[in-house]
Amino acid sequence: MNNNKIATIAYHHVGFVPDSLEEARYAVTKEQFRDHLDWLMASPYDVLSVDEAVSIDTGGPGGVVISFDDGYVTDYDHVLPMLQRRNISGIFFVSAGNVGKPGYMNWAQLREMADSNMTIGAHGYDHTLFNALSMDALDDQLKRSRLELEDKLGIPVTSMSLPGGIGDREAIARARQNGFELIFGSCPRRGHSGNWNTHVIPRLALRSHYYVPELKRLVESPYFRAGLEFRYRGLRMLRGVVGRGLTGKLARAATGIATSGRR
């Protein structure tokens, strides 16, 4: 496994604005997304698939992996064609229990995504936060999330992102025991692919006001990322003092990773 410097960026809503004001802060337009991709393609960074990030020595300033959470149908309608036109392979984290529900991709669309060289990962079975589950329920979520995707799509599923970006050490250990080799979280910093299979992989969330200059700062500026990480770690400490419930929405405000339930 190579030890590339990798910025993994995370999108939630592309090309539509959800009703929730909280989630709308993480919605980007199709035009924003197009401009983000064009900047990345022209930048000195290698835009990599997950497999490439761990198998290719990029050298230079490192690489960027593009990820998408939740499995919304707009990933199929808007995102897939833009990635295909640029020969980019993204990773899409999907909650199997939500497949086919209104607003989400169906199994045929997901199979087309996989056949188009996109990576499909799990995102819990129904997006329940892992820290809210008993150990038996957590094991059930992890097992069902992987096995149903593998059964319906006919592909191995060895990557996942934590619902809400939340998971303690026990949850991470059980995820690995249930066959997940790569686990993506929400800490807003760059990482190194050499420790992806032993550490939770950090991600940089895209917000509604992030145009190309903000994306450039997100990828390139350690000072900008340090500010985001400071808020992220502060909220984790607050959660430990006052409990998870009070800080759940604050965590999303700091990291951009969805902590609320899905409609």
Protein Blocks (a to p, Z undefined) as FASTA:
>chain_A
ZZddddddddfbehiacfblklmmmcccfklmmmmmmmmmmmmbdcddfklmmmccfbln
bdcddddehjiaklmmmmmmmmmmnopacdddddfklgoiahiacfklmmmmmmnopacd
debjnopafklpcfklmmmmmmmmmmmmmmmnopacfbdcdehhiacfklmmmmmmnopa
bdcdfbdcdddfklmmmcccddddddfklcfklmmmmmmmmklmmmmmmmmmmmmmmmmm
nojklmmmmmmmmnopafbdcZZ
